[in-house]
Amino acid sequence: MSAFDSAAFLKNLTSQPGVYRMYNAQEEVIYVGKAKNLKKRVSSYFRMNVDNAKTRSLVMQIANMDVTVVNSETEAFLLENNFIKKYKPRYNVVMRDDKSYPFIFLSDHQHPRLSFHRGPQKKKGEYFGPYPSAGAVRESLRSMQRIFPVRQCEDSYYRARSRPCLQYQMQRCSAPCVEGYVSDEEYNEQIDLARLFLKGKNQQVIGTLVDKMEKASEALNFEAAARYRDQINTLRKVQERQWVAGTQDEMDVFGFAVKGNMACIQVMFIRDSQLLGSKAFFPKVPNTADEQEIFESFLLQFYLAGNKLIPKQMVFASALSDEEAIADLLSGEAGYRVNFFKGAREEKRRYLELAQANAETALEAQYGEQKSVFARYLDLETALELDAPLQRMECFDISHTSGEQTVASCVVFNREGPLKSDYRRYNIEGITPGDDYAAMAQALKRRYKSVKEVQKIPDLLLIDGGKGQLSQAETFFEDWPHDKKPMLLGVAKGTTRKPGLETIILADSHDTVPMDSHSPALHLIQHIRDESHRFAITGHRNRRQKVKTTSSLETIPGVGAKRRQTLLKYMGGLQGLKKASKDEIASVPGISKELADTIYDHLHL
């Protein structure tokens, strides 16, 4: 039984609405709940005849509780969501992906630009979406580039052009950056057509283009007529494969499936009568949660986290327990009335059936993958002759080009597979270029110098490299202050570097662990090693690209964007500036003698 004195706690508990938190003996929040009536709800956990074994398991771990009283059920929903986001309790349903969704942004410039946007919508212009993923936005932008010759380049690139770029040569931009190629009127016509296309008015766009083609033909302007004809053909091809179309203006549809300890919620985004796409979510599901709690917890976290656009209509497979209160809460957040539907009518039913089928398919795939990972874990535990099950594995890798822009990666796996929220990258500085041993030592020190949570210490630590790399980890963990110490393994590539020929090296003894090339244990090691390799290379490429695209002027104190632009303009570019004397630099408007000295010294270090 729990040591928690529930009778004493309930004796003085209020009957007002509020949020309660349950703590275990380690003072960790293990569950957060809300209630219209706190006394009635909390009392239900401590009845003598609780027949739910999962609830009894939760109650047995309670060492303490506290409550926060609020004014209304709506406030309770919001506070509960904030607490779940803050504490991520073990027995709560927790949404793993709380990022905001991407949009297509049409800027408010003289020559508007189409671009990808994620985050707060503060810039002046129009936002179209949300789309289910960044890939969906980029695919849409690529499709639009083939139809409408509207610029998608950065403003800095657009302002610096003196002649059309390659996009103009490929007929994917009308070159508004250079005078004489397209008039403002013609460009704005294409912007209007792109706007209509993004709003789902494809037939109206085609009708407009047909009228323009006919007028151009009548005026014997066959070149323009041919351009309009090509636009129409491309638009029709894109339209054939791009979206499912309907009559619903703004709606999200939710498919929901549960199997074992996993749940999948498939969300379909419908905007301007178009299905923009869908996305499958797999929230963390505790053993104590029932299906209704899983779905309702996900729904609130989904719309109250990040910059989510709350639609006017939502379609679910079944009713919500607190439907009116949830509708009031989301309506208050959105600023307009949000309506819930059960998918009874023909079009909504078709969308719901599609979402439901996708949820079940995605769940089956995820469930099969989890079983595969679980089987690989069991085989690895057998191969390493471990007494306790592995819960957390980490792997390090180093990436650089001839010793430059060195990046170390650390990826994390648990028994469900990759735990991407715990991945980390480290920019390695202050070492001899190309010294992978020193890079590994620095990465380990930065990763584990201040471990605050015991569960974040890995059970198994993999080092991608041979005995030399493994020795760096052995040296680091010699003076390890914690009781829990990870098991160390080195993963050395075979002579031909082919998968299946890896050598697995044990720490200290440096003995090798024999593994068959087809064993699930080796497949798991290859998976985590390849993931660390991919993550390190991606970080290195990003860092290398940043160096390529960053001007050396950006690091000079006192030289902002406007002064950089002025300097480059008056000196004819960076090479001209480097050749200039201090007096010549000081002659540039806005550059003082002292700043000219600073710029000159910085460029000639």
Steps between C-alpha positions, in 0.01 A plus 500: 500500500603864449640691794292799390230595755213547260236540772678800654554655156136455392364633829589860416483479121277755327217416258597780258643435151877464479805295410668236717855364486615163633861447617698181563756440777770671291283816487445458125163595350354171374150618407314826435122513483216754485157497662176696513476388862841430654373314807275270301762422233795441733288288736427258216866390500487387863174301507523154655347332194715645220482219245751641251841337556671784311350763732603295803856490367501881473351550849761272661778734380345821641711649778354851493243714320423866451222692328457833325153651518376693194188698413361284219536173315657687206780627726545144628552372143764765432686448828496120460648537151776731632587257779513201262728696266723599794526171689428235230358267770539125465129422525372777271448485126775722358511629145852452366486749212392848611661698217300760317393418145651655186320740265558646156563873541425762233689814599372858481774642274493695175585165341356248749692184578369147563685321781492241776397629845486345845442684828324822607317674217643848555613592149265696277351282232271200452535155655363184336476173690574336734677219319574168675877519447783710362525253211138566403567876488814461290325264259220756460752779441677290235167435328414870505839590359419294191165679457546863612823691427503664844824552689589274793850636566618670820457878516877554526556297182212680324640848582853415388413381148622693197394234248251213508602180678470137391135480611412748225687289244298197614178703462422469872525871580417809296804694636326790682842574657625651170326779310366432155412132535152514654271793579349543847156445349597166341675385817201587719273306262707189569490573874120520487485166317737340754283635784186350344682170449603488869139568597388197301333691217673298230216515247489879532876512432464280194206710375704821537796349315275375218358854455852645492615238246206576270556878521872454427415284197253756366768769537739271305728487805569129455800494732287618795218263398744208506615596852139505624436165328801345677380642833157343451647159411737501797223609737270222382773239547573623851130513581453137394740362760517765770197507725169343586243778455171558680266773617623546860677830545694442824502171690727254684403132498629255763544125453579304817630146553633314805694174521677366807693780665496719189258753353497685169311819423488589129421866436384614155524872422232644270527868405324687221320181393831314449659216690846643562625173646499297820733402780510207743576562868604240756461652849664344805225283648516387867349167608235676709345698211179396325416585139294809578772646725764434231306682229381796711846557652655495154238736358562771760879469487485506120320835478645669809865431413697713254343714230216273396219645290171386655244427223131587516400135460637174644384148422541212747393136500331524843373759749725669758424466871525877564400608151341834591787607726764401242310681224480814718872481575607461136251767388650739754853424377398536133284811537205344315260213554646151451249224414539124548352236265481119513536446123136406438454692174627369170812714439607512864447125525726438199775713653459327837515153344817602315658637821399188691648267237825699501518490881458122506759450224755728668444332837553152355827616340620668821397201711693265274806725513484519880478118523805479272699745717392315815618167351834658410541627856438150639757350262759764593445435871561130435812566291650723771387261779328778694309436822279811483305616190638786292282810516712778352780487244712789371749517214764762409653582163735770364473672160729755330666588168880495527464598865282807430157572657515189720164388640430222752160333516328309778186302416275323749294181468256342742300180472263673256775615264658845440430760772559808284409754768822400685732519196785751538770653278822666617715740299855397590749785553850541639653174373758411238313472168428137419566371853197272537616374840504851648163572333349189661644593842350850474159368391484253790597768749235740374232231488552357849661778705174578684258207496209593726261210433612141557263375226691714247818295563512236224514131578713447190728754333617426144807673356524500120869422453770257602704454816641853492156664511384249762802584718386863518169385649678264741720787620202730548303250708794405727399770752123473441327631817161329457398154618358412160772463236436422133638192332742605222520343155711599201366444148787467250428471127627194316787508254264553206267724706201285398202462737514169684880496533517735802712409800335553841763579766444477876648771722797427733580151367461607135368152423272471198139384518424247226178582313355342190451744212127424498444520877233746626751624761747609231215659301413713805864608540518584129177698525617720788850534347357606161263745671788663691698517174208664316441748783870597517533547122184714487635725776839525332349589163282768658801647679711490184225665296460771762870584471467516120202736509615722788682819408820577691353846560225355722744442788631859508360691800310814400433385142136413453304402191466855362868583546602169341283576199642854472861377529457236233317741271767774522797260486369278222469188711701322769820471296499874431448568872794277594726693257387842632710707739375631835445847350299357211280304742450813712377688191193273481188682632421400859848358574708688756882502516495275808259252339708500179804399710299218659375374163848514343663318792231233498537432128882483517552276802 
